[in-house]
Amino acid sequence: MTLRADLVLAAPDVETLREICGWDAFRPATFPAAEFPVDVVRFEGSSSRPVVLSRARRVETLKALPASLRTRAEEAFARVERRPARLRLAHGRALNFSDGPVLMGILNVTPDSFSDGGLFLDRDRAVAHALGMFEAGAAIVDVGGESTRPSNYGEARELSVDEELSRVLPVIAGIRERTDAPLSIDTRRAAVAREAVSSGADLVNDVTAGRFDPGMAAAIAETESGAILMHMKGTDPRTMQDDVHYDHPVADVASALAQSAAKVLEAGVPAESVALDPGLGFGKSPEGNLVLLRHLAAFRTLGFLLAVGASRKGFVRRFSGVSETASAAERLPGSLAALGSAAASGASILRVHDVPESARYLRMARAVARSAFSAPTPAGAATR
């Protein structure tokens, strides 16, 4: 199966349009200010250069394209506008997005994760933290037993399957004894995914999108679990930052994600069980992470739900202006800003450490977006 990563990249102003066109080294036509916002439609693998069209004149512009390109462009716009209301998980569970994006709480049962390593190695403490995150507003908790931190935080140690299982299975079982809420297993290994789903996990979150373990797609299909497929440069966290160059900062990532999605669909995983994650911080430069956040909506063109995790990451620390040794609390404002940007761009799953604060942020954002104002009726005025 082949999924073409044709993209629709939104340009609200001329500066953004120049940025997008610059990645493909062509000069866009001049648009008057009244024509914005415009969209750039990029056809993967085509010799035709991207098409720039004003939203106000989309229909007539599309009619002028050759039939094959017109069809591809129309299909790309249709995928952008599609908003699945749920993500199907194992055990009959699902994530529901009818009220907007949901939070995935991070639970690292590791000694060496970059932000919270060692805090939740104790099973009872880990279970209590998961339950606390559910109570605070997490829709799903992501349990991980192997650190995938970048090498600038110290080289993460690669685990055996048995060691990873010994960390995550008791925690998953302990959480399951207390709640039926959705659980995710954060792993690169098919064997760990199978055992975790058998023990009660509902979703497999693979930071390598199935490229580390060739058996992962089959494991997801056979366990009927949900899947988050994340983009990463290479398959080893210890070397993922060695080369952070991309010919096209959005299309290269989108193309790799489309290939990974095609493999799990071929294995029998239904599209309604799959979400894609551009992998902020995983083989990206600090500036590259900002580009992906700024143009996150383009990934909706692939036709899948989006998951995003920016919480406490190095680029958040850097651009929010706190030190390398900044505490979790000091990183929180930057994390919330990234969360807000991702939510506004259409991300459905937001992976966070700070669940209570993130939940409050989303509640406030929803209140602002949905509030209605009715002017008070003047005294003595007739009402009907």
C-alpha positions as CSV (number, residue, x, y, z in Angstrom):
1,M,0.0,0.0,0.0
2,T,1.2,3.5,-0.8
3,L,0.1,6.7,0.9
4,R,1.1,9.8,-0.9
5,A,2.2,12.6,1.3
6,D,0.6,15.4,-0.7
7,L,0.4,18.4,1.6
8,V,-1.7,21.5,2.1
9,L,0.4,24.2,3.9
10,A,-1.4,27.2,5.1
11,A,0.1,30.7,4.6
12,P,-1.8,33.4,6.5
13,D,0.6,36.2,5.3
14,V,3.2,36.9,2.7
15,E,6.1,36.2,5.0
16,T,4.8,32.6,5.7
17,L,4.2,32.1,2.0
18,R,7.8,33.0,1.2
19,E,9.0,30.6,3.9
20,I,7.0,27.7,2.5
21,C,7.9,28.4,-1.2
22,G,11.6,28.8,-0.2
23,W,11.7,25.1,0.8
24,D,11.0,24.2,-2.8
25,A,13.1,27.0,-4.2
26,F,10.5,28.8,-6.2
27,R,9.2,32.3,-6.1
28,P,5.4,32.6,-5.5
29,A,3.1,34.8,-7.5
30,T,2.3,38.2,-5.9
31,F,-0.9,38.1,-3.9
32,P,-2.6,41.3,-2.6
33,A,-3.2,41.4,1.1
34,A,-6.9,40.8,0.5
35,E,-6.2,37.4,-1.1
36,F,-4.7,36.0,2.2
37,P,-4.9,33.5,3.7
38,V,-3.6,31.3,0.9
39,D,-2.7,27.6,0.7
40,V,0.2,25.9,-0.9
41,V,-0.5,22.4,-2.2
42,R,2.6,20.3,-2.6
43,F,2.4,17.1,-4.7
44,E,4.8,14.4,-3.4
45,G,6.9,12.9,-6.1
46,S,5.5,15.1,-8.8
47,S,7.6,17.2,-11.3
48,S,4.9,19.9,-11.0
49,R,5.9,22.6,-8.6
50,P,3.5,23.4,-5.7
51,V,0.3,25.3,-6.4
52,V,-0.5,28.5,-4.5
53,L,-4.2,29.4,-4.3
54,S,-6.3,31.9,-2.4
55,R,-9.0,30.3,-0.3
56,A,-11.4,32.8,-1.6
57,R,-10.8,31.5,-5.1
58,R,-10.0,27.9,-4.5
59,V,-12.7,26.4,-6.7
60,E,-11.8,28.3,-9.9
61,T,-8.1,27.9,-9.3
62,L,-8.5,24.1,-8.9
63,K,-10.6,24.0,-12.1
64,A,-7.6,25.4,-14.0
65,L,-5.3,22.6,-13.0
66,P,-4.7,19.4,-15.1
67,A,-7.2,16.8,-14.1
68,S,-4.7,14.5,-12.3
69,L,-3.4,17.3,-10.1
70,R,-6.8,18.7,-9.5
71,T,-8.0,15.4,-8.2
72,R,-5.0,15.1,-5.9
73,A,-5.5,18.6,-4.6
74,E,-9.2,18.1,-3.9
75,E,-8.4,14.9,-2.1
76,A,-5.8,16.7,0.0
77,F,-8.2,19.4,1.0
78,A,-10.8,16.8,1.9
79,R,-8.3,15.1,4.2
80,V,-7.5,18.4,5.9
81,E,-11.1,19.0,6.6
82,R,-11.8,15.5,8.0
83,R,-12.0,15.5,11.8
84,P,-12.4,12.0,13.2
85,A,-14.3,12.1,16.4
86,R,-12.6,9.1,18.1
87,L,-9.5,6.9,18.1
88,R,-10.3,3.2,18.4
89,L,-8.3,1.3,21.0
90,A,-8.0,-2.3,22.3
91,H,-10.5,-3.9,24.7
92,G,-13.4,-2.0,23.2
93,R,-12.1,1.3,24.5
94,A,-11.7,4.6,22.5
95,L,-10.5,8.2,22.9
96,N,-13.3,10.7,22.2
97,F,-12.5,14.1,20.7
98,S,-16.0,15.5,20.5
99,D,-15.0,18.1,23.1
100,G,-11.6,18.9,21.5
101,P,-8.1,17.5,22.1
102,V,-7.4,15.2,25.0
103,L,-4.4,14.9,27.3
104,M,-2.1,11.9,27.4
105,G,-0.3,11.9,30.8
106,I,3.3,10.7,30.8
107,L,4.4,8.0,33.3
108,N,8.0,7.1,32.9
109,V,9.0,4.1,35.1
110,T,12.6,4.7,34.3
111,P,15.7,5.8,36.2
112,D,17.0,8.0,33.4
113,S,14.3,9.9,31.5
114,F,15.3,13.5,30.8
115,S,12.7,15.1,33.0
116,D,11.3,12.7,35.6
117,G,13.7,9.8,35.6
118,G,13.7,7.9,38.9
119,L,10.6,9.5,40.3
120,F,8.2,6.6,39.6
121,L,10.3,3.5,39.6
122,D,8.4,2.3,42.7
123,R,5.2,0.4,41.5
124,D,2.9,1.9,44.1
125,R,4.1,5.4,43.5
126,A,3.7,5.0,39.8
127,V,0.2,3.6,40.1
128,A,-0.8,6.5,42.4
129,H,0.7,9.0,40.0
130,A,-1.3,7.5,37.1
131,L,-4.6,7.7,39.1
132,G,-3.8,11.3,40.0
133,M,-3.3,12.2,36.3
134,F,-6.7,10.6,35.4
135,E,-8.4,12.5,38.2
136,A,-6.7,15.8,37.1
137,G,-8.0,15.4,33.5
138,A,-5.9,13.0,31.5
139,A,-7.9,10.9,29.0
140,I,-5.1,8.3,28.7
141,V,-1.8,7.6,30.6
142,D,1.3,6.5,28.6
143,V,3.5,4.1,30.5
144,G,7.1,3.8,29.4
145,G,9.9,1.7,30.7
146,E,12.8,2.8,28.4
147,S,14.3,6.3,28.3
148,T,14.5,7.8,24.8
149,R,16.1,11.0,26.0
150,P,18.6,12.8,23.6
151,S,22.3,12.3,24.4
152,N,22.7,15.9,25.6
153,Y,21.0,14.7,28.8
154,G,23.3,11.7,29.1
155,E,23.2,8.6,26.9
156,A,20.1,6.5,27.5
157,R,20.8,2.8,28.1
158,E,19.2,0.3,25.8
159,L,17.2,-2.4,27.6
160,S,16.5,-6.0,27.0
161,V,12.9,-7.1,26.5
162,D,12.8,-8.8,29.9
163,E,14.0,-5.7,31.7
164,E,11.5,-3.4,30.0
165,L,8.7,-5.8,30.7
166,S,9.7,-6.0,34.4
167,R,9.3,-2.3,34.7
168,V,6.0,-1.7,32.9
169,L,3.9,-4.8,33.4
170,P,3.5,-4.5,37.2
171,V,2.5,-0.9,36.8
172,I,0.0,-1.6,34.1
173,A,-1.5,-4.4,36.1
174,G,-1.7,-2.1,39.2
175,I,-3.4,0.7,37.3
176,R,-5.9,-1.8,35.8
177,E,-6.8,-3.0,39.2
178,R,-8.0,0.5,40.0
179,T,-9.5,1.9,36.8
180,D,-10.8,1.0,33.3
181,A,-9.5,4.3,31.8
182,P,-7.4,4.0,28.6
183,L,-3.7,3.1,29.0
184,S,-0.8,3.4,26.4
185,I,2.5,1.5,26.3
186,D,5.4,3.6,25.1
187,T,7.7,1.0,23.5
188,R,9.8,0.3,20.4
189,R,9.5,-3.5,20.8
190,A,6.7,-5.7,19.5
191,A,7.2,-8.3,22.3
192,V,6.7,-5.6,24.9
193,A,3.7,-4.2,23.0
194,R,2.0,-7.6,22.9
195,E,2.5,-8.3,26.6
196,A,1.5,-4.8,27.7
197,V,-1.8,-5.0,25.7
198,S,-2.4,-8.5,27.1
199,S,-2.0,-7.0,30.6
200,G,-4.4,-4.1,29.9
201,A,-2.8,-1.5,27.7
202,D,-5.0,-0.2,24.9
203,L,-2.6,1.7,22.6
204,V,0.9,1.3,21.4
205,N,3.0,4.5,21.2
206,D,6.1,3.7,19.1
207,V,8.7,6.5,18.9
208,T,10.2,4.8,15.8
209,A,6.8,4.3,14.0
210,G,7.5,0.6,13.6
211,R,11.0,1.0,12.1
212,F,13.0,-0.4,15.0
213,D,11.1,-3.7,15.2
214,P,9.7,-5.1,12.0
215,G,7.2,-7.1,13.9
216,M,5.5,-4.0,15.5
217,A,2.9,-3.6,12.8
218,A,1.7,-7.2,13.1
219,A,1.7,-6.9,16.9
220,I,-0.6,-3.8,16.8
221,A,-2.9,-5.5,14.3
222,E,-3.1,-8.8,16.2
223,T,-3.8,-7.1,19.6
224,E,-6.3,-4.8,17.9
225,S,-4.8,-1.9,19.8
226,G,-4.6,1.8,18.8
227,A,-1.3,3.1,17.6
228,I,0.6,6.4,17.7
229,L,3.4,6.3,15.0
230,M,6.0,8.9,15.7
231,H,8.7,10.3,13.4
232,M,12.3,10.0,14.6
233,K,15.6,10.4,12.8
234,G,16.9,6.8,12.8
235,T,15.8,4.3,15.4
236,D,18.3,4.9,18.2
237,P,17.7,7.8,20.6
238,R,21.4,7.9,21.3
239,T,22.2,9.0,17.7
240,M,19.0,10.7,16.6
241,Q,20.5,14.2,17.0
242,D,23.6,13.4,15.0
243,D,22.0,14.6,11.8
244,V,19.1,17.0,12.0
245,H,19.1,18.2,8.4
246,Y,16.0,17.9,6.2
247,D,15.6,18.9,2.5
248,H,12.1,20.0,3.3
249,P,11.3,20.4,7.0
250,V,7.7,19.4,6.8
251,A,7.4,17.2,3.7
252,D,10.3,14.9,4.7
253,V,8.7,14.1,8.0
254,A,5.3,13.7,6.5
255,S,6.6,11.3,3.8
256,A,8.2,9.1,6.5
257,L,5.0,9.1,8.5
258,A,2.9,8.2,5.5
259,Q,5.2,5.2,4.8
260,S,4.9,4.0,8.4
261,A,1.1,4.4,8.3
262,A,0.9,2.4,5.1
263,K,2.8,-0.5,6.7
264,V,0.4,-0.7,9.6
265,L,-2.6,-0.5,7.4
266,E,-1.2,-3.3,5.2
267,A,-0.8,-5.4,8.4
268,G,-4.5,-5.0,9.1
269,V,-4.7,-2.0,11.5
270,P,-7.8,0.1,10.6
271,A,-7.2,3.8,9.9
272,E,-9.5,4.8,12.8
273,S,-7.0,3.2,15.2
274,V,-4.0,5.2,14.0
275,A,-2.6,8.6,15.0
276,L,0.6,10.3,13.7
277,D,3.2,12.3,15.7
278,P,5.8,14.5,14.0
279,G,8.3,13.8,16.8
280,L,9.3,17.1,18.3
281,G,12.7,16.8,19.8
282,F,13.5,13.4,18.1
283,G,16.1,14.2,15.4
284,K,15.1,17.8,15.0
285,S,17.0,21.1,15.5
286,P,15.6,23.6,18.0
287,E,14.5,25.8,15.2
288,G,13.1,22.7,13.3
289,N,10.8,22.0,16.2
290,L,9.4,25.5,15.9
291,V,8.8,25.0,12.2
292,L,6.9,21.8,12.8
293,L,4.8,23.4,15.4
294,R,4.1,26.4,13.2
295,H,3.0,24.2,10.3
296,L,1.5,21.3,12.3
297,A,-1.8,21.7,10.5
298,A,-0.2,20.5,7.3
299,F,0.2,17.0,8.8
300,R,-3.6,16.7,8.9
301,T,-3.4,16.4,5.1
302,L,-2.2,12.8,5.7
303,G,-5.7,11.9,6.8
304,F,-5.0,10.7,10.4
305,L,-5.4,12.1,13.8
306,L,-2.4,14.0,15.2
307,A,-0.6,13.5,18.5
308,V,2.0,16.0,19.7
309,G,4.4,16.0,22.6
310,A,6.4,19.1,23.5
311,S,6.2,19.0,27.2
312,R,9.4,20.2,29.0
313,K,11.6,19.5,26.0
314,G,14.9,21.2,25.3
315,F,13.6,23.5,22.6
316,V,10.8,24.6,25.0
317,R,13.5,25.5,27.6
318,R,15.6,27.3,25.1
319,F,13.0,29.5,23.5
320,S,11.1,30.3,26.7
321,G,14.4,31.6,28.1
322,V,15.2,29.3,31.0
323,S,18.5,27.6,31.8
324,E,19.6,24.1,30.9
325,T,19.0,23.1,34.5
326,A,15.6,24.7,34.7
327,S,13.1,22.9,36.9
328,A,9.8,21.4,35.6
329,A,7.9,24.5,37.0
330,E,10.2,26.8,35.1
331,R,9.6,24.9,31.8
332,L,5.8,24.9,32.3
333,P,4.9,28.3,30.7
334,G,6.8,27.3,27.5
335,S,5.2,23.8,27.6
336,L,1.7,25.4,27.8
337,A,2.5,27.7,24.9
338,A,3.5,24.8,22.7
339,L,0.4,22.9,23.8
340,G,-1.8,25.8,22.9
341,S,-0.2,26.1,19.5
342,A,-0.6,22.3,18.8
343,A,-4.2,22.3,19.9
344,A,-5.0,25.3,17.7
345,S,-3.5,23.6,14.7
346,G,-5.7,20.5,15.1
347,A,-3.7,18.1,17.3
348,S,-6.1,15.6,19.0
349,I,-3.7,14.0,21.5
350,L,-1.4,16.2,23.6
351,R,1.3,14.3,25.5
352,V,2.2,16.1,28.8
353,H,3.9,15.8,32.1
354,D,1.9,18.5,33.9
355,V,-1.7,17.2,33.6
356,P,-3.5,19.5,36.1
357,E,-2.0,22.7,34.6
358,S,-2.5,21.5,31.0
359,A,-6.1,20.5,31.8
360,R,-6.8,24.0,33.2
361,Y,-5.3,25.6,30.2
362,L,-7.5,23.6,27.8
363,R,-10.6,24.3,29.9
364,M,-9.9,28.0,29.7
365,A,-9.2,27.9,26.0
366,R,-12.5,26.1,25.4
367,A,-14.4,28.6,27.5
368,V,-13.0,31.5,25.6
369,A,-13.7,29.8,22.2
370,R,-17.3,28.8,23.1
371,S,-18.6,31.6,25.3
372,A,-21.6,33.6,24.1
373,F,-22.3,37.1,25.1
374,S,-25.8,38.5,25.4
375,A,-26.2,42.2,25.9
376,P,-28.3,43.1,28.9
377,T,-31.8,44.1,28.1
378,P,-32.3,47.9,28.9
379,A,-34.6,48.6,31.8
380,G,-38.2,48.9,30.6
381,A,-37.5,47.4,27.2
382,A,-40.0,44.9,25.8
383,T,-38.9,41.4,25.7
384,R,-40.3,38.5,23.7
